[in-house]
Amino acid sequence: MAAILLASLVGAALAQPASRTAALVVERPRLLVLTETKAFRHDAIPEATAALEKLAKERQWTTKLIAGADFAKEAGNADVVVFLLTTGDIFDEAGRAALQKFVRGGGGVVGIHSASDTFHGWDWFRQVIGAEFKSHPAIAKAKVVVEDRAHPSSLLLPSDWSRTDEWYDFTANPRPHVRVLASIDESSYAGGTMGDHPILWSQEFEGGRSWYNAMGHTKETYAEKPFLDSLAEGILWTAQARRPARARSIDWTSVEGWSNENDVLFNNGNARHLVSKAPFGDALLHLEFLLPKGSNSGVYLQGRYEVQIFDSFGKPADQLAFSDAGGIYQRWREKEGTGFEGSAPKVNALRPPGEWNTFDILFRAPRFRAGKKTEDARVVEVRLNGIVVQHDVALSGPTRAPLSEEEVAEGPLMLQGDHGPVSFRNVWIESLRL
C-alpha cells in the first residue's frame, strides 16, 4: 500500500506545472543520450531509445540523442548524460575533459548495461560508472535481490524479482565505493563468477551523481515496467546534485557545543540548537544528516514546525508515527482546542545508522493580513533520500518546544542539538514565492 501511495505522490508532484511544487532542484531534467558504439553494438538500442523517449515525454523531460563527438559542445545544456548501451572509446580528449567538468559541476551520469563496457582503461570513467565489464555467461533467468529500498529507484522494485538478462561480471566488486541497491543471486543461474554480485547502484561522485544498472541487454527489457520505473526514478535522482544559483549557505547565531571538521557540524547530543541568523518565508531547504544508532534530532522550519530526525531505520511502514524520520512532529490542534496532531511519514526511507541521509523540504510560510493569520503554514513536500515522505500537510500551529509559539511570516531555521548525537552537512536554503 505504501508503494502505491508513493507512486501516486511522485506522479502528482511531477504533473504540476511551472511554479515550484516539488522539493526538487531540477523538476524536468534535460537529458543527453548517447547510444554510440565503437565495439559490440546491442540490437536492443532502438527499443531502449524509444522507451527512454517515451518516459521523458510522460514526465515532461527533454531528451537529445547525440554523437560522442558532440558531447563537449552540448554538455552545458544538460542536467544528465545517459550512456545507453554504449561501448568503446566514444569521446576524444575534449569530450573526456567535458564529461569531467560536467560531473564536477553537479551533472548526473546514468549508465545502462554496456556503459561499463565503455572507455576501457580510463580509470576516472570506471569510477564514475562504478565498475568495468569483464565477461558474461549465456543469457539466463536469474533472481534480483533488492538490498536497499531507501532510494527512489529501488523502493518500488518487486520483492520477488526474477528476470532474463545477460548478467555481467566486473573486473572488481564495486560495493566498497558505491551504494548498492540490488544484486544478483548467483545460485539462481549458471556462470556467475563474483560471489557477491552487485547489479544496480548509485553514488555521489566529485560534486555530481551517478546511477548504473547493469541489466538491459534484451529488447524485452525495455517493455518491463519495474525496469523502466526504476530507470525513470534513477534519472530524476541523478539530476539533483546541483544546488540552485540563488541558494545560500547558512550562517548560525552560535555553534557552541558543535565541532566543525571538513564542513561537517557534529555534536554529541547536548549542544545548543543551531539557529540561522537570517529568517526565511517560503523556501526550499536542503540538508544532509547522519545519526548513530538510537539517536534523535529535528529540523524546525522557521524555528517552529519540526520535521523529525530519528533512528527509525527498518521500522515497518504500517507502524510509522509522526515521531519517526520524516514525520511532522506533534503540534496543538488549535481549531479543535484539544489534543495533539502530527503526520507520519508515508514510507520508511531512512538509511542505516552511521550513513548519510538527505532531506529536501519545500515549505510555504503562513500568511498574515493586518497582523492576523489568514492561512496556515504548509509543508508542500518532504523528500527523504529522494523519496516523497510528506505531501501537502497543513500546519495548524507550531510543534511542541518551538523557538517561539508566535507564528510569523519569516523565521529562522533551527536544527535540534540536545536530543542525541547528530552530524549535519551541506545545508542550504533557496527563498521562493509559492
Beta strands, then each sheet from edge to edge (+ up, - down):
strand 1: 30-34
strand 2: 62-66
strand 3: 80-84
strand 4: 108-112
strand 5: 133-135
strand 6: 140-146
strand 7: 161-165
strand 8: 169-170
strand 9: 179-185
strand 10: 198-205
strand 11: 208-213
strand 12: 248-249
strand 13: 259-261
strand 14: 264-267
strand 15: 274-275
strand 16: 283-290
strand 17: 296-301
strand 18: 305-310
strand 19: 328-332
strand 20: 340-343
strand 21: 356-364
strand 22: 367-369
strand 23: 372-375
strand 24: 377-384
strand 25: 387-395
strand 26: 414-415
strand 27: 422-431
sheet 1: 2+ 1+ 3+ 4+ 11+ 10- 9+ 6- 7+
sheet 2: 5+ 8-
sheet 3: 12+ 27- 14+ 13-
sheet 4: 12+ 27- 16+ 21- 24+ 25-
sheet 5: 15+ 26- 17+ 18-
sheet 6: 19+ 20-
sheet 7: 22+ 23-
end
